[in-house]
Amino acid sequence: MLCFTAGGRFNSTRSIPIGLYWITDEPVTKEAYVIFCPPVSSLFDEARDRGYISAGFCPGDYGFMMKRVLAAGNDCIDMTGEGVRVNGQLLDASKAMKADSAGRVMPHYSASGYTLRNREMLLMSDVSATSFDGRYFGPVDVSQIRGVIRPVLTW
């Protein structure tokens, strides 16, 4: 408990490398790993109910999520059947799944030539093709981010 109170967090999902992370007071920048509270919405209610995200201490009874900032203010995003492009570059492992492992239709965020506003960030996995991330819920306001996390020990 002391480790958690001091800023330690353990990631057990494949959205970012599995391991121990530490919350820092560093500014949120592109490529940073972050911990955030999902915005309260019916999409995240369904994600929690389906087990894509856990219940937790965030508003809406959502658990914290950890992702990487892959696009930020003034970046142009396109989301197509091929995957997610940021400023014209296709991101690895970014093709959205049509259905989850139980055969349920996945939500999809649609964007074509959308320029992120200054307070918007696209939070995604850059290591997992099955992560529940920005390809399904779109950009997140920077106010949802609780901190930059730094890996301490990952595997």
N, C-alpha and C positions, 0 to 999 in steps of 0.2 A: 504493500500500500504506500509506503514511504517513497518508493521509486516512482510510482504513478503520480503522487502529489508533487514530486520534484520535477516532473516533466518526462519521465520515461514512458514509452508506449511500445507495445509489442504488436507487430503485424503478422497475422497468420493467414492472410489471403494471398493470392497470386497477383494482385493488382500492382504491387510494387514488390521488390525482393523481400522474402520472408525474413524476419529478424527483429532486433531491438533498435528503436529509434529514440531520439531525444528532441523535445520541442525546444526551438531556439527563438530568439527575438529578432532574427534576421528579417529583412524585408522580403516580401513575396515577389519572386522574379520568375521569368520563364525558365523552365527546366528544373525548378525546385520541387522537392517532394513536400506536400502539404497535408495537414489534417484539417478536415472541415465538417461542418454540420450541414446535411442536405436541407434545402429549403422545404418548408412544409407545403405539400401538394398531394393530390390524389395519385400522381405517378409514384412518389416515394412511399405513400401508404401501401400501394400495391407491391412495390419492390420489397418492403419490409414483410408484408404478408406472404409473399412468395419465397422469402428467404434470401433474396439478392443482397440485402443489407440487414444488419442486426437491429434489434431494439436497443435503446440506450438512453443516454442522458441529454441528447439534443432535443430541441422543440419538435413536437410531433412524435415523441418517443422513438426517434431514430438513433442509431448508433453513429459514432464518428466514422468517417470514411477517410482513407489515405490514398492519394493519387499524385500524379506528376502534372505540373503546369506545362501543357504542350502548346498552348496559344494564349496570348494576352492582348490587351487593348491595341487596336489598330492592325492586328493580324487578320487576314482574310481566310475564312473557313468555307469549305465545300464538303458536304456529306452526301455521298452517292452510294450505289450498290457496290462499288469498287472499294470504298473505305473513306477515310477522312483525309482531306488535304488541307494543309496549312500553308498559305502563301504559295500554292501550286505544288507543294511537295507531298506526296502520298506518305502517310505515317505507317510504319510497320505495324502489323497485327491490328489494324483499325477497321477491318470489315465487320459491320454489324451482323449479328446472328438474326435469322428470321424467327427462330423459336428457341426456347430454353431446353434443358435436358428432359423436362417433363412434357415437351411438345406444345407448350403454351406460347402464343404469339408474343414476341418481344416488342416493347415500345420502340419507336425510332424518332430521333430528332432530325428534322430536315433543314438543311441550309444550303443555299447556293449563292456564292459570292457575298456572304455575310461578313461584314467587317465588325469585329468585336469592339464594343465601346470601352472607354478607359477603365471602367470598373468591372469588366467581364473577363473571365478566364475559362479556358477549356481544360478541364481536369480529366485526365485519362490515364490508362495504363500504357506503358511502352514496352511491356514484357508479357502481356497476356491477351490473347485474342478473345477470351471469354469473360473479361472483366465487365462488371456493370459500371459504366462510366459515361463520359460526355457524349459518346455516340448515341446513347439512349436518352439522356436527360438534357443535353445541350450545355451552353455556357452557364457559369455560376457567378454571382456577384461576389466580389472580393470580401464583402462583409461576412460571408458564410465561412471564410477561412479562419481557423483558430490559431494557426501558426505554421511556420516552416519546420519540417522535421528533418533531422540529419541521421543517417544510418550510423549505428554504433557497432553492431555485429549482425551481418546478414549471411544468408546461405541460399 
